Amino acid sequence: MIIDKEFINKNSVKEVFNRGIDVVFQDEISAASLNFFPDNCFTIILLDQCKGGQCSTGLNKYDLRAQQLFIHLPKKEYKWDLSPDTVGRRLIINDSILKTFSPTLTFTFSSYSKYEMILPDDETYHRFSLEFNAIRKEIAADVVFPELINARVRLLALIINLWVEHAYGHKALSTPDNLAFRFHMLVDKYYKTQKNVAFYAEQLCITPNYLGVICRKQYTISPLEFIKERIILEAKNLLHSSDKSIKEIAFELGFRNFSHFSYLFRIKAGLTPKNYRKKLEDTDHTTE
């Protein structure tokens, strides 16, 4: 659901969550709407245009400017004072999504992290903006797939982590389970070209067997299944939101053998890629 600053309230957010969608996109922001914080949620706020104002978060006060990103967590007090011409966007996210985050993502989106405001460079801000737009597009689609929306949120969280790590060093995101996060990060980067568990184990300087132990402990599935699920998630996304042929999608995802891609998709999704896309098209026609 997409809401503006006039209609956000506890009931509107609860209505979305009751429909099985864990993310609300707020197209317009104001001090009043940002000072409203729904229960059991965390929020990510992107200021696109801002010429002044202040955000107070407990003991910290931030002077506001354009291209800032804020992470707001439950059970903390926030007070916003925005300049009247401020333009920005907010994601209101059910904190149940945190359970699907890797350990380091969970750390960044917790009270232990000190990075509640970041000021990215122009290139990273543009990347943040693109991810916000992609989430908005998924939410506004005629057929909404919550798993794709949630995956987009996790990707945005990962990009935030990468920026913090780049800006402040590896120790900024260090946790005892950092290997699980690093594996997650590597899969998101290389899943189209690298589908062999040994590659990821080598990158992490551990054995494939130990990687299996880490992956099963954190994600309850094997590293190979983790890689396959990431591939299928992107395949579903492309079948849903692009006009590319199924063969083009298979090629983009690194499959030189189309039948191999089709077989893997059918095993994981329960339908062939062709039938999956047809089901999406039939649903689109039904909702028109």
KOLKOLTOR-826046 format. One line per 2 residues: their letters; for each residue x, z negated, y negated of C-alpha. Coordinates in nm, 4 decimals, always signed. Layout:
N
a) X,Z,Y ~ ...
This chain:
288
mi) +0.0000,+0.0000,+0.0000 ~ +0.1187,+0.0811,-0.3535
id) +0.0057,-0.1491,-0.6332 ~ +0.0644,-0.1680,-1.0040
ke) +0.1287,-0.4726,-1.2212 ~ -0.2420,-0.5279,-1.2943
fi) -0.3656,-0.5598,-0.9370 ~ -0.1033,-0.7668,-0.7590
nk) -0.2308,-1.0980,-0.6256 ~ -0.2213,-1.3066,-0.3107
ns) -0.5243,-1.1301,-0.1615 ~ -0.3918,-0.7786,-0.2231
vk) -0.0629,-0.8600,-0.0506 ~ -0.2356,-1.0405,+0.2363
ev) -0.4681,-0.7415,+0.2864 ~ -0.1697,-0.5121,+0.3429
fn) +0.0007,-0.7495,+0.5853 ~ -0.3233,-0.7895,+0.7818
rg) -0.3212,-0.4116,+0.8383 ~ +0.0124,-0.4390,+1.0178
id) +0.2210,-0.3095,+0.7270 ~ +0.4978,-0.5502,+0.6267
vv) +0.5922,-0.3974,+0.2906 ~ +0.4097,-0.3674,-0.0407
fq) +0.5482,-0.1310,-0.3047 ~ +0.4947,-0.2318,-0.6672
de) +0.5194,+0.0725,-0.8917 ~ +0.5116,-0.1124,-1.2241
is) +0.6533,-0.4504,-1.3129 ~ +0.5871,-0.7057,-1.5823
aa) +0.7015,-1.0631,-1.6372 ~ +0.3625,-1.1874,-1.5158
sl) +0.3741,-0.9838,-1.1937 ~ +0.7352,-1.0761,-1.1170
nf) +0.6640,-1.4445,-1.1757 ~ +0.3944,-1.4165,-0.9070
fp) +0.5662,-1.4699,-0.5735 ~ +0.3547,-1.4312,-0.2570
dn) +0.3966,-1.6827,+0.0248 ~ +0.6199,-1.5996,+0.3226
cf) +0.7832,-1.3023,+0.1521 ~ +1.1086,-1.1957,-0.0004
ti) +1.1383,-0.9293,-0.2677 ~ +1.3878,-0.6670,-0.3811
il) +1.3593,-0.5646,-0.7463 ~ +1.5244,-0.2607,-0.9030
ld) +1.5376,-0.2426,-1.2819 ~ +1.5531,+0.1229,-1.3835
qc) +1.5283,+0.0850,-1.7601 ~ +1.5720,-0.2415,-1.9492
kg) +1.6987,-0.3243,-2.2978 ~ +1.6926,-0.7018,-2.2805
gq) +1.5373,-1.0148,-2.1433 ~ +1.6415,-1.2795,-1.8965
cs) +1.5821,-1.3895,-1.5396 ~ +1.6272,-1.7569,-1.4497
tg) +1.6783,-1.8484,-1.0847 ~ +1.7283,-2.2213,-1.0523
ln) +2.0626,-2.3009,-1.2159 ~ +2.1510,-1.9349,-1.2752
ky) +2.0459,-1.7224,-1.5708 ~ +2.0966,-1.3482,-1.5877
dl) +2.0813,-1.1305,-1.8964 ~ +1.8856,-0.8210,-1.8035
ra) +1.9979,-0.4617,-1.8341 ~ +1.9266,-0.1292,-1.6689
qq) +2.0270,-0.0584,-1.3086 ~ +2.0308,-0.4170,-1.1864
lf) +1.9050,-0.5126,-0.8414 ~ +1.7683,-0.8592,-0.7624
ih) +1.7006,-1.0243,-0.4272 ~ +1.4384,-1.2978,-0.4530
lp) +1.3779,-1.5397,-0.1698 ~ +1.0859,-1.7685,-0.0810
kk) +1.0804,-2.1352,-0.1856 ~ +1.2839,-2.0701,-0.4989
ey) +1.1606,-2.0649,-0.8561 ~ +1.2051,-1.7567,-1.0714
kw) +1.1198,-1.7049,-1.4356 ~ +1.1236,-1.3607,-1.5899
dl) +1.1233,-1.2618,-1.9562 ~ +1.1269,-0.8822,-1.9851
sp) +1.1587,-0.6523,-2.2833 ~ +0.8273,-0.4639,-2.3255
dt) +0.9731,-0.1223,-2.2424 ~ +1.1212,-0.2315,-1.9076
vg) +1.0706,+0.0086,-1.6170 ~ +1.1297,-0.1031,-1.2610
rr) +1.0063,-0.1256,-0.9030 ~ +0.9631,-0.4071,-0.6531
li) +0.9334,-0.4309,-0.2772 ~ +0.7366,-0.7285,-0.1485
in) +0.8438,-0.7738,+0.2131 ~ +0.6955,-0.9925,+0.4826
ds) +0.9719,-1.2301,+0.5866 ~ +0.8944,-1.1528,+0.9516
il) +1.1155,-0.8453,+0.8994 ~ +1.4103,-1.0817,+0.8624
kt) +1.3877,-1.1474,+1.2357 ~ +1.4795,-0.7828,+1.2965
fs) +1.7870,-0.7954,+1.0700 ~ +2.1389,-0.8222,+1.2043
pt) +2.3143,-1.1571,+1.1415 ~ +2.4930,-1.0415,+0.8274
lt) +2.1779,-0.8858,+0.6819 ~ +1.9995,-1.2135,+0.7476
ft) +2.2844,-1.3988,+0.5758 ~ +2.2613,-1.1842,+0.2623
fs) +1.8843,-1.2355,+0.2469 ~ +1.9070,-1.6129,+0.2833
sy) +1.9590,-1.9122,+0.0552 ~ +2.3253,-1.9238,+0.1654
sk) +2.4082,-1.6001,-0.0154 ~ +2.5185,-1.6133,-0.3778
ye) +2.4472,-1.2449,-0.4379 ~ +2.0944,-1.2664,-0.5773
mi) +2.1763,-1.0161,-0.8524 ~ +2.4050,-0.7171,-0.8189
lp) +2.5002,-0.4551,-1.0731 ~ +2.5961,-0.1395,-0.8812
dd) +2.7810,+0.1617,-1.0124 ~ +2.5841,+0.4751,-1.1003
et) +2.6288,+0.6353,-0.7587 ~ +2.5104,+0.3257,-0.5700
yh) +2.2190,+0.2730,-0.8078 ~ +2.1136,+0.6321,-0.7367
rf) +2.1314,+0.5582,-0.3636 ~ +1.9182,+0.2466,-0.4103
sl) +1.6681,+0.4513,-0.6080 ~ +1.6474,+0.7191,-0.3376
ef) +1.5769,+0.4541,-0.0730 ~ +1.3030,+0.2992,-0.2891
na) +1.1497,+0.6455,-0.3255 ~ +1.1710,+0.7077,+0.0493
ir) +0.9915,+0.3793,+0.1215 ~ +0.7259,+0.4654,-0.1351
ke) +0.6747,+0.8063,+0.0264 ~ +0.6271,+0.6515,+0.3715
ia) +0.3783,+0.3962,+0.2384 ~ +0.1799,+0.6618,+0.0489
ad) +0.1629,+0.9048,+0.3432 ~ -0.1754,+0.9966,+0.4905
vv) -0.0535,+0.8622,+0.8230 ~ +0.1469,+0.5422,+0.7842
fp) +0.4024,+0.4405,+1.0465 ~ +0.5005,+0.0753,+0.9932
el) +0.8103,+0.1101,+1.2132 ~ +0.9481,+0.3821,+0.9824
in) +0.8790,+0.1703,+0.6736 ~ +1.0505,-0.1290,+0.8320
ar) +1.3466,+0.0881,+0.9324 ~ +1.3777,+0.2085,+0.5733
vr) +1.3796,-0.1524,+0.4519 ~ +1.6556,-0.2367,+0.7001
ll) +1.8525,+0.0663,+0.5807 ~ +1.8177,-0.0452,+0.2177
al) +1.9320,-0.3938,+0.3194 ~ +2.2313,-0.2418,+0.4966
ii) +2.3261,-0.0388,+0.1881 ~ +2.3073,-0.3561,-0.0223
nl) +2.5375,-0.5289,+0.2263 ~ +2.7849,-0.2424,+0.2198
wv) +2.7968,-0.2509,-0.1580 ~ +2.8542,-0.6280,-0.1659
eh) +3.1275,-0.5905,+0.0947 ~ +3.2867,-0.3075,-0.1035
ay) +3.2685,-0.4972,-0.4337 ~ +3.3659,-0.8456,-0.3162
gh) +3.5539,-0.7915,+0.0092 ~ +3.4800,-0.8494,+0.3767
ka) +3.4766,-1.2291,+0.3408 ~ +3.1681,-1.2060,+0.1207
ls) +2.9621,-1.1221,+0.4273 ~ +3.1533,-1.3095,+0.6933
tp) +2.9469,-1.4831,+0.9594 ~ +3.0235,-1.5904,+1.3172
dn) +2.8223,-1.2928,+1.4443 ~ +2.9895,-1.0331,+1.2253
la) +3.0667,-0.8057,+1.5224 ~ +2.6948,-0.7502,+1.5840
fr) +2.6455,-0.6489,+1.2225 ~ +2.9474,-0.4201,+1.2294
fh) +2.8150,-0.2496,+1.5431 ~ +2.4774,-0.2007,+1.3713
ml) +2.6553,-0.0565,+1.0674 ~ +2.8656,+0.1805,+1.2791
vd) +2.5619,+0.3088,+1.4678 ~ +2.3796,+0.3806,+1.1421
ky) +2.6839,+0.5762,+1.0261 ~ +2.7757,+0.7680,+1.3410
yk) +2.4679,+0.7911,+1.5662 ~ +2.4264,+1.1641,+1.5016
tq) +2.7761,+1.2483,+1.6202 ~ +2.8840,+0.9591,+1.8436
kn) +2.6632,+0.8543,+2.1349 ~ +2.9291,+0.7013,+2.3595
va) +2.9504,+0.3200,+2.3726 ~ +3.3279,+0.3415,+2.4190
fy) +3.3634,+0.4929,+2.0703 ~ +3.1966,+0.1930,+1.9053
ae) +3.3900,-0.0563,+2.1169 ~ +3.7150,+0.1121,+2.0125
ql) +3.6146,+0.0982,+1.6464 ~ +3.5489,-0.2757,+1.6833
ci) +3.8714,-0.3300,+1.8829 ~ +3.6826,-0.4814,+2.1763
tp) +3.5969,-0.3657,+2.5283 ~ +3.2693,-0.1868,+2.6058
ny) +3.1737,-0.4788,+2.8330 ~ +3.2177,-0.7313,+2.5512
lg) +3.0199,-0.5084,+2.3173 ~ +2.7434,-0.5163,+2.5781
vi) +2.7458,-0.8966,+2.5749 ~ +2.7255,-0.9081,+2.1937
cr) +2.4511,-0.6459,+2.1729 ~ +2.2328,-0.8035,+2.4408
kq) +2.2699,-1.1451,+2.2817 ~ +2.1718,-1.0253,+1.9338
yt) +1.9325,-0.7359,+2.0030 ~ +1.8258,-0.8033,+2.3675
is) +1.9153,-0.4469,+2.4697 ~ +2.2326,-0.2687,+2.5784
pl) +2.4539,-0.0851,+2.3252 ~ +2.3503,+0.2501,+2.4738
ef) +1.9811,+0.1675,+2.4353 ~ +2.0481,+0.0535,+2.0777
ik) +2.2063,+0.3915,+2.0000 ~ +1.9194,+0.5782,+2.1668
er) +1.6565,+0.3818,+1.9726 ~ +1.8310,+0.4688,+1.6450
ii) +1.8306,+0.8383,+1.7403 ~ +1.4622,+0.8363,+1.8358
le) +1.3659,+0.6510,+1.5188 ~ +1.5280,+0.9227,+1.3079
ak) +1.3731,+1.1938,+1.5269 ~ +1.0270,+1.0481,+1.4645
nl) +1.1030,+1.0305,+1.0940 ~ +1.2053,+1.3979,+1.0828
lh) +0.9069,+1.5103,+1.2931 ~ +0.6825,+1.3206,+1.0564
ss) +0.8268,+1.4005,+0.7152 ~ +1.0141,+1.7319,+0.7456
dk) +0.9239,+2.0948,+0.8153 ~ +1.2263,+2.1489,+1.0381
si) +1.1702,+2.2991,+1.3800 ~ +1.2212,+2.0773,+1.6830
ke) +1.5357,+2.2703,+1.7732 ~ +1.6720,+2.2185,+1.4219
ia) +1.6007,+1.8457,+1.4490 ~ +1.7742,+1.8286,+1.7866
fe) +2.0782,+2.0067,+1.6400 ~ +2.0825,+1.7760,+1.3344
lg) +2.0830,+1.4733,+1.5642 ~ +2.3863,+1.6032,+1.7502
fr) +2.2240,+1.7558,+2.0589 ~ +2.3647,+2.0883,+2.1687
nf) +2.1258,+2.0943,+2.4654 ~ +1.7640,+2.1046,+2.3472
sh) +1.6257,+1.9993,+2.6868 ~ +1.8437,+1.6856,+2.6759
fs) +1.6936,+1.5879,+2.3407 ~ +1.3400,+1.6624,+2.4611
yl) +1.3918,+1.4571,+2.7772 ~ +1.5312,+1.1576,+2.5876
fr) +1.2481,+1.1694,+2.3341 ~ +0.9830,+1.1843,+2.6081
ik) +1.1375,+0.8900,+2.7936 ~ +1.1577,+0.6730,+2.4809
ag) +0.8430,+0.7827,+2.2954 ~ +0.6113,+0.8709,+2.5839
lt) +0.5470,+1.2218,+2.4477 ~ +0.7489,+1.5391,+2.4105
pk) +0.8616,+1.6116,+2.0518 ~ +0.6106,+1.8989,+2.0373
ny) +0.3186,+1.6804,+2.1470 ~ +0.4303,+1.3980,+1.9174
rk) +0.4244,+1.6298,+1.6145 ~ +0.0891,+1.7745,+1.7244
kl) -0.0519,+1.4229,+1.7452 ~ +0.0664,+1.3576,+1.3897
ed) -0.0921,+1.6834,+1.2683 ~ -0.4204,+1.6056,+1.4445
td) -0.4265,+1.2621,+1.2813 ~ -0.3598,+1.4191,+0.9409
ht) -0.6584,+1.6528,+0.9857 ~ -0.8786,+1.3619,+1.0929
te) -0.8010,+1.1669,+0.7775 ~ -0.8639,+1.4586,+0.5412
